[in-house]
Amino acid sequence: VLELEEVNLHALTKLLMELVKHVGGCHCGAIRFEVWNSPDLHVFNCNCSICTKKQNHHFIVPGKYFKLLQGSDNLTTYTFNTHIAKHTFCKTCGVQSFYTPRSNPDGYGISPQCLEPGTVRSVTVEEFGGDNWEESMKAHKSIKNMSVAAADI
């Protein structure tokens, strides 16, 4: 058991050391945020009805790794269907820099195109079958854990 705990501690330490602070925001600059994540982004390209229309590519982070720096008064939210996902966007320019995904209501989906350059090392895109959401969620092995902070694992 001790060996397993040492391996887990080593993996956790390595993961935490890999986190970098990304800073981003909307087009007009009213919304600004920071988010801690790997420099190697795992981005989802979802094909559900709303993600398809707004080309919502996003990576998921735990809620405590996200901080809104400015613009809370300039955000508006759209929900539909189950009303679990909170599609937030800037009232001025209409850009969705981040949102609360249905798959991870305890985290945030961050739009990588809204990050300032310099902190992203690589991007891996995974197709997600949001048009058949329930089946895709059952089949996906790790998406639910993406909003769990490494320190909480």
Phi, psi and chi 1 to 4 in degrees:
 res  aa     phi    psi   chi1   chi2   chi3   chi4
   1 VAL       -  -40.2  175.4      -      -      -
   2 LEU   -60.8  -42.8 -176.5   57.0      -      -
   3 GLU   -60.8  -42.7  -72.0  177.7   15.7      -
   4 LEU   -63.0  -42.1 -178.7   59.0      -      -
   5 GLU   -63.5  -39.2  -72.0  176.9    5.7      -
   6 GLU   -65.0  -40.5  -71.7  174.0    4.3      -
   7 VAL   -64.5  -45.2  169.0      -      -      -
   8 ASN   -63.1  -40.4  -74.1  -19.9      -      -
   9 LEU   -64.5  -42.0 -177.6   58.0      -      -
  10 HIS   -62.5  -45.0  175.9   70.5      -      -
  11 ALA   -64.2  -40.8      -      -      -      -
  12 LEU   -65.0  -44.4  175.8   60.8      -      -
  13 THR   -60.9  -44.0  -57.5      -      -      -
  14 LYS   -62.2  -43.5 -176.3  176.9 -178.3 -151.4
  15 LEU   -62.0  -45.9  177.5   65.2      -      -
  16 LEU   -65.2  -34.4  -70.6  173.5      -      -
  17 MET   -69.8  -24.4  -71.8  174.9   52.1      -
  18 GLU   -80.4  -13.2  -86.1  -70.9  -53.8      -
  19 LEU   -70.5  136.7  -64.4  179.1      -      -
  20 VAL  -125.9  157.1  -62.1      -      -      -
  21 LYS   -88.9  118.7 -179.2  169.7   68.8  171.2
  22 HIS  -100.2  141.9  -58.0  -78.4      -      -
  23 VAL  -121.5  142.9  178.7      -      -      -
  24 GLY  -160.6 -172.1      -      -      -      -
  25 GLY   174.9 -172.0      -      -      -      -
  26 CYS   -84.4 -177.6   66.2      -      -      -
  27 HIS   -68.6  -43.6 -176.6 -101.0      -      -
  28 CYS   -82.1  -11.8   71.3      -      -      -
  29 GLY    90.4   -0.1      -      -      -      -
  30 ALA   -67.9  -34.9      -      -      -      -
  31 ILE  -102.4  126.8  -50.9  -59.4      -      -
  32 ARG  -133.9  140.2  -59.0  -68.1  -61.2  154.0
  33 PHE  -147.4  165.0   65.5   88.0      -      -
  34 GLU  -129.7  150.1   67.5 -178.1   33.4      -
  35 VAL  -147.2  138.6   60.7      -      -      -
  36 TRP   -98.7  127.4  -72.0   86.9      -      -
  37 ASN  -162.4  171.6 -162.9   54.2      -      -
  38 SER   -62.0  152.7  168.7      -      -      -
  39 PRO   -72.7  -12.9   23.5  -29.9      -      -
  40 ASP  -101.8  102.0  -56.7  -56.8      -      -
  41 LEU   -83.7  137.3  -57.6 -178.4      -      -
  42 HIS  -105.0  101.3 -177.5  129.1      -      -
  43 VAL  -103.4  136.6  173.5      -      -      -
  44 PHE   -98.7  136.9  -70.5   97.2      -      -
  45 ASN  -111.8   97.7  179.1   20.7      -      -
  46 CYS   -89.2  143.6 -179.6      -      -      -
  47 ASN  -111.7   26.3   69.5   -9.5      -      -
  48 CYS   -69.4  174.5   75.4      -      -      -
  49 SER   -60.8  -42.0   61.4      -      -      -
  50 ILE   -81.4  -40.1 -166.8  166.0      -      -
  51 CYS   -63.6  -36.0  -72.0      -      -      -
  52 THR   -62.9  -45.8  -63.3      -      -      -
  53 LYS   -68.6  -35.4  -70.8 -165.9  180.0  -84.7
  54 LYS  -103.4    8.0   63.4 -178.4  177.0  171.0
  55 GLN    51.8   52.7  -67.0  -64.4  -69.2      -
  56 ASN   -80.2   92.7 -177.8   26.6      -      -
  57 HIS   -93.8  133.9  -64.8   79.2      -      -
  58 HIS  -154.9  154.5   61.5  -81.2      -      -
  59 PHE  -116.3  152.8   61.3   95.5      -      -
  60 ILE  -106.1  135.7  -62.0  170.6      -      -
  61 VAL  -131.5  155.1  -60.7      -      -      -
  62 PRO   -63.1  149.0  -21.2   32.4      -      -
  63 GLY   -55.1  -37.0      -      -      -      -
  64 LYS   -76.9   -6.0   67.4 -178.7  177.0 -179.1
  65 TYR   -92.8    1.1  -72.8    5.7      -      -
  66 PHE  -116.2  139.1  174.5   86.3      -      -
  67 LYS  -140.3  122.1 -178.5  178.4 -179.5 -176.9
  68 LEU   -79.2  119.7 -177.6   62.6      -      -
  69 LEU   -87.9  -35.7  -59.1  173.4      -      -
  70 GLN  -161.0  154.9   72.2  178.9   44.1      -
  71 GLY   103.5   10.8      -      -      -      -
  72 SER   -56.7  -33.7   61.3      -      -      -
  73 ASP   -75.8   -9.6   57.4  -26.0      -      -
  74 ASN  -106.3    8.2 -148.1   51.4      -      -
  75 LEU   -94.7  145.1  -73.5  172.0      -      -
  76 THR  -131.2  157.6 -168.4      -      -      -
  77 THR  -127.4  139.4  -57.2      -      -      -
  78 TYR  -120.9  133.6  171.5   71.1      -      -
  79 THR  -132.0  160.9   66.0      -      -      -
  80 PHE  -158.1  174.6   68.0  101.0      -      -
  81 ASN    52.7 -106.2 -165.9   10.2      -      -
  82 THR   -79.9  -14.1   63.6      -      -      -
  83 HIS    62.1   18.5  -57.8  -75.8      -      -
  84 ILE   -81.8  -46.5  -65.6  171.2      -      -
  85 ALA   -70.4  137.0      -      -      -      -
  86 LYS  -117.0  101.7  -52.1  -67.4 -175.9 -141.3
  87 HIS   -85.7   99.1  -59.9  -85.2      -      -
  88 THR   -97.7  141.7   51.6      -      -      -
  89 PHE  -152.2  161.7   53.1   95.4      -      -
  90 CYS   -72.1  130.6  175.2      -      -      -
  91 LYS   -66.4  -24.8  -68.7  178.5 -173.8  177.6
  92 THR   -85.5  -56.4  -56.4      -      -      -
  93 CYS  -101.7  -13.9   66.1      -      -      -
  94 GLY    83.5    3.8      -      -      -      -
  95 VAL   -79.7  136.4  168.4      -      -      -
  96 GLN   -98.1  102.0  176.3 -177.7  -75.2      -
  97 SER   -81.2  -28.6  -56.9      -      -      -
  98 PHE  -158.5  165.0   61.0   88.7      -      -
  99 TYR  -160.1  171.8   80.8  111.7      -      -
 100 THR   -99.8  110.3  -56.0      -      -      -
 101 PRO   -77.4  149.4   20.4  -22.6      -      -
 102 ARG   -60.4  -36.8  178.7  179.1  173.4 -166.9
 103 SER   -68.0  -26.9   62.3      -      -      -
 104 ASN  -141.2   70.8  -60.8   76.3      -      -
 105 PRO   -66.7   -9.7   20.9  -29.1      -      -
 106 ASP   -95.0    6.6   55.4  -16.9      -      -
 107 GLY  -133.8 -163.1      -      -      -      -
 108 TYR  -133.3  144.7  -72.2   91.7      -      -
 109 GLY   -98.4  120.5      -      -      -      -
 110 ILE  -106.6  132.7  -50.7  -63.2      -      -
 111 SER   -80.9  111.8  -59.4      -      -      -
 112 PRO   -62.4  -27.5   20.4  -29.0      -      -
 113 GLN   -70.1   -9.8   64.8  -86.6   16.2      -
 114 CYS   -96.5    3.3  -68.8      -      -      -
 115 LEU   -85.4  145.7  -61.5  178.4      -      -
 116 GLU   -69.8  148.1  -67.9  178.3   -0.2      -
 117 PRO   -67.1  155.6    2.6   -0.9      -      -
 118 GLY   115.0  -15.1      -      -      -      -
 119 THR  -114.9   -8.7   56.0      -      -      -
 120 VAL   -95.1  124.3  175.9      -      -      -
 121 ARG   -92.4  -40.7 -178.5  169.8   48.7 -155.7
 122 SER  -154.9  160.6   69.2      -      -      -
 123 VAL  -132.7  124.6  176.6      -      -      -
 124 THR  -110.6  126.3  -58.5      -      -      -
 125 VAL  -104.6  129.6  177.6      -      -      -
 126 GLU  -115.4  128.6  177.7 -177.9  -12.2      -
 127 GLU   -73.4  136.3  -58.4  -64.4  -38.2      -
 128 PHE  -125.6  126.7 -177.4   79.5      -      -
 129 GLY   -80.4   68.2      -      -      -      -
 130 GLY   -67.6  -16.8      -      -      -      -
 131 ASP   -69.3  -15.5   59.6  -16.9      -      -
 132 ASN  -131.8   61.2 -163.5   -8.5      -      -
 133 TRP   -54.2  -52.7 -165.1   87.5      -      -
 134 GLU   -59.3  -45.9  -74.0   79.9    7.3      -
 135 GLU   -65.4  -41.5 -174.5  176.8  -55.9      -
 136 SER   -64.4  -39.1  -65.0      -      -      -
 137 MET   -66.5  -40.1  -77.7  -59.8  -65.4      -
 138 LYS   -63.4  -36.9  -74.7  179.0 -171.8  173.7
 139 ALA   -80.2  -25.1      -      -      -      -
 140 HIS   -79.0  131.0 -157.9  -77.5      -      -
 141 LYS   -87.2  -21.0  -58.6  -62.1 -179.8 -150.4
 142 SER  -131.7   -5.1   62.1      -      -      -
 143 ILE   -61.2  -38.9 -164.0  167.0      -      -
 144 LYS   -62.0  -31.8  -78.2  -66.0 -147.4 -178.3
 145 ASN   -81.9   -7.7  -68.5  -30.0      -      -
 146 MET   -70.2  -17.1  -69.0 -179.9  165.2      -
 147 SER  -101.0   12.2   57.3      -      -      -
 148 VAL   -98.5  122.9  177.3      -      -      -
 149 ALA   -62.7  143.6      -      -      -      -
 150 ALA   -54.9  -38.2      -      -      -      -
 151 ALA   -67.5  -18.7      -      -      -      -
 152 ASP   -93.5   -2.9  -64.0  -23.3      -      -
 153 ILE   -79.8      -  -65.7  176.6      -      -
